Amino acid sequence: MFVWSKMSPVSKQSILEERFLGLAQTNAVITELPGKKRFRIEVYCDDKNDGQNLLNEFGGQLSKLKIKDWVKLNASSKRPPIKIRDRLIITDTDDPKEIKKICDRFEGRDVISIPAALAFGTGDHETTSTCLRLLVDLAKEHNKNNKEWSLCDIGTGTGILAIAAKILGSKMVDCFDFDSTAISIAKRNISRNQTSGIFIYEADLFEWEPKKKKCWDIITANIFANVLNANLSKIFNALAPGGNLILSGILREHENSVIESAQKTSLTNPIIYRKGKWVSMHYHKD
Ligand SMILES: C[S@@+](CC[C@H](N)C(=O)[O-])C[C@H]1O[C@@H](n2cnc3c(N)ncnc32)[C@H](O)[C@@H]1O
């Protein structure tokens, strides 16, 4: 494993985020340094040539990641637990003693453990946390009416939304991603959080065909706008009548294009949530 890293001015952050936290690149980590005008970007590469290409294109440094560092990266808890409404706590620790402490401290909430890894979805990104909050609200509504509900998470990354859905009471949870590393990490997280019964598989949304005309009550898709726009009609067909669609990961400048694509499938009047440069949308299918 090799790691390419570079310090950059904050003014370049959105460009680099878009370049590296987008579609195929789930192996990038951006670290903001409080009070500093610069941030660090690291991209983890299996192949030295990929790192070398980044070095040639952007400058910075390339180094070999020692196994010791890799273990440390996964083992140490670096950030405080994230609270999602009064229902969930997301922690990056996987130490059972630490998790027990967090459970005791936040009694009455379910704790989800998602250690830092080379997949997107640790809960601290606006696009994920908005999806989690919406999920908590929708689950509350379904559970209040004693209604069984199902969910499909498109582009699952670490599996965080699928795991949350299972914990929140979804009877049938499906999720997929086109990145095999994300799938292995999500499987590990599903097992760590004891949320068995989630159907997880590797697939590209562009080629995805839901089996046997399956429909879901909730679909979540935290993916870039261009991927959403090209696949919205397929997603719409996979949504049960009366179902809810949560779209996230949309940059503000792409907001209108997603609304237009949704209109073509007859999805209208989204509730829109804007956080920084990110937009999430909640649609209801009549
Ligand atoms: C922004 S992350 C979202 C991860 C997680 N669902 C969350 O909300 O934090 C987007 C994920 O979508 C996956 N992805 C991007 N394009 C895809 C496609 N065409 N088919 C399937 N997965 C895709 C990426 O690999 C990545 O894991």
The ligand as an SDF file (V2000), in Angstrom:
LIG
                    3D

 27 29  0  0  0  0  0  0  0  0999 V2000
  -20.3440    9.3660   -1.1730 C   0  0  0  0  0  0  0  0  0  0  0  0
  -20.1250    7.6420   -0.9800 S   0  0  0  0  0  0  0  0  0  0  0  0
  -21.5230    7.2410    0.0490 C   0  0  0  0  0  0  0  0  0  0  0  0
  -21.2290    6.1500    1.0600 C   0  0  0  0  0  0  0  0  0  0  0  0
  -22.3540    5.9310    2.0920 C   0  0  0  0  0  0  0  0  0  0  0  0
  -23.5680    5.4410    1.4530 N   0  0  0  0  0  0  0  0  0  0  0  0
  -22.6500    7.2090    2.8460 C   0  0  0  0  0  0  0  0  0  0  0  0
  -23.7790    7.7300    2.7060 O   0  0  0  0  0  0  0  0  0  0  0  0
  -21.7700    7.6940    3.5510 O   0  0  0  0  0  0  0  0  0  0  0  0
  -20.5810    7.0800   -2.5710 C   0  0  0  0  0  0  0  0  0  0  0  0
  -20.3990    5.5850   -2.7710 C   0  0  0  0  0  0  0  0  0  0  0  0
  -20.9970    5.2580   -4.0160 O   0  0  0  0  0  0  0  0  0  0  0  0
  -20.1880    4.3360   -4.6930 C   0  0  0  0  0  0  0  0  0  0  0  0
  -20.4850    4.4940   -6.1220 N   0  0  0  0  0  0  0  0  0  0  0  0
  -20.1730    5.5430   -6.9330 C   0  0  0  0  0  0  0  0  0  0  0  0
  -20.6230    5.3150   -8.1830 N   0  0  0  0  0  0  0  0  0  0  0  0
  -21.2470    4.0970   -8.1620 C   0  0  0  0  0  0  0  0  0  0  0  0
  -21.9110    3.3160   -9.1460 C   0  0  0  0  0  0  0  0  0  0  0  0
  -22.0010    3.7030  -10.4120 N   0  0  0  0  0  0  0  0  0  0  0  0
  -22.4460    2.1260   -8.7650 N   0  0  0  0  0  0  0  0  0  0  0  0
  -22.3430    1.6990   -7.4900 C   0  0  0  0  0  0  0  0  0  0  0  0
  -21.7050    2.3970   -6.5160 N   0  0  0  0  0  0  0  0  0  0  0  0
  -21.1710    3.5840   -6.8390 C   0  0  0  0  0  0  0  0  0  0  0  0
  -18.7630    4.7140   -4.2980 C   0  0  0  0  0  0  0  0  0  0  0  0
  -17.9000    3.6110   -4.4420 O   0  0  0  0  0  0  0  0  0  0  0  0
  -18.9580    5.1410   -2.8450 C   0  0  0  0  0  0  0  0  0  0  0  0
  -18.7540    4.0700   -1.9600 O   0  0  0  0  0  0  0  0  0  0  0  0
  1  2  1  0
  2  3  1  0
  2 10  1  0
  3  4  1  0
  4  5  1  0
  5  6  1  0
  5  7  1  0
  7  8  2  0
  7  9  1  0
 10 11  1  0
 11 12  1  0
 11 26  1  0
 12 13  1  0
 13 14  1  0
 13 24  1  0
 14 15  1  0
 14 23  1  0
 15 16  2  0
 16 17  1  0
 17 18  1  0
 17 23  2  0
 18 19  1  0
 18 20  2  0
 20 21  1  0
 21 22  2  0
 22 23  1  0
 24 25  1  0
 24 26  1  0
 26 27  1  0
M  CHG  2   2   1   9  -1
M  END
$$$$
